[in-house]
């Protein structure tokens, strides 16, 4: 079973918008792979390249690489926001339960 299918069949429907879009990232990587196959570069780095390829080829590669990292950061931010939102929700629920429990215990004594 492929990972994307596994996620789709085992996810909580209401939470799906907050999952990492592996499909979106995979599409960008496939484009990067296609460009790299036709115009090889030495490595994926954030520093200026000393590549001997034509400037437009390197620009295309860097553009797709930048798009991937920007998309990855957006996906991580989305998950982090959801996690923090759910954590806050749970903390508020716990606080309510503790208040109710303390009230019950104090009334019983």
C-alpha positions in Angstrom: 0.0 0.0 0.0 1.4 3.4 -1.0 1.9 6.0 1.7 -0.5 8.5 0.2 -3.3 5.9 0.0 -2.6 4.8 3.6 -2.9 8.4 4.9 -6.1 8.9 2.9 -7.8 5.8 4.3 -6.6 6.2 7.9 -7.0 9.9 8.5 -9.6 11.7 10.5 -11.9 13.3 7.9 -12.3 16.6 9.9 -8.5 16.9 10.2 -7.5 16.2 6.6 -7.1 19.9 5.7 -4.3 20.0 8.3 -2.3 17.0 7.2 0.9 17.5 5.2 0.1 17.5 1.5 2.5 14.8 0.5 1.0 14.7 -3.0 1.8 18.4 -3.5 5.4 18.0 -2.3 5.8 14.8 -4.4 4.7 16.7 -7.5 7.3 19.4 -6.9 10.0 16.8 -6.3 9.1 15.0 -9.6 9.5 18.3 -11.5 12.8 18.8 -9.8 13.9 15.3 -10.7 12.9 15.9 -14.3 14.9 19.1 -14.5 17.9 17.5 -12.7 17.8 14.5 -15.1 18.0 16.7 -18.1 20.4 19.2 -16.6 22.4 17.6 -13.7 23.6 19.7 -10.8 26.1 18.7 -8.3 24.1 19.1 -5.1 21.0 20.8 -3.6 22.4 23.6 -1.5 21.3 27.0 -0.3 24.6 28.5 -1.3 25.5 29.8 -4.7 26.5 27.0 -7.1 29.7 26.7 -9.0 27.8 24.6 -11.6 28.9 24.8 -15.2 25.3 24.6 -16.6 23.6 27.3 -18.4 22.2 30.1 -16.2 18.6 29.5 -17.3 18.9 25.8 -16.4 20.3 26.6 -13.0 17.6 29.2 -12.5 14.9 26.6 -13.3 16.5 24.2 -10.9 16.8 26.8 -8.1 13.2 28.0 -8.7 11.8 24.5 -8.3 14.1 23.9 -5.3 12.9 27.1 -3.6 9.3 26.3 -4.4 9.8 22.9 -2.7 11.3 24.4 0.5 8.6 27.2 0.6 5.9 24.6 0.2 7.4 22.3 2.9 7.6 25.3 5.3 4.0 26.1 4.6 2.9 22.5 5.3 4.9 22.4 8.5 3.4 25.7 9.6 -0.1 24.3 8.9 0.5 21.2 11.0 2.1 23.3 13.8 -0.9 25.7 13.9 -3.3 22.7 14.1 -1.3 21.0 16.8 -1.2 24.2 18.9 -4.9 24.8 18.3 -5.7 21.2 19.5 -3.3 21.5 22.4 -5.1 24.7 23.6 -8.5 23.0 23.1 -7.4 20.1 25.3 -5.9 22.3 28.0 -9.2 24.2 28.2 -11.1 20.9 28.5 -8.7 19.7 31.2 -9.1 22.9 33.1 -12.9 22.5 33.0 -12.7 19.0 34.2 -10.3 19.9 37.0 -12.6 22.7 38.2 -15.5 20.3 38.2 -13.6 17.7 40.1 -12.3 20.2 42.7 -15.8 21.5 43.1 -17.2 18.0 43.6 -14.4 17.1 46.1 -14.9 20.3 48.1 -18.7 19.8 48.3 -18.3 16.2 49.4 -16.2 17.3 52.4 
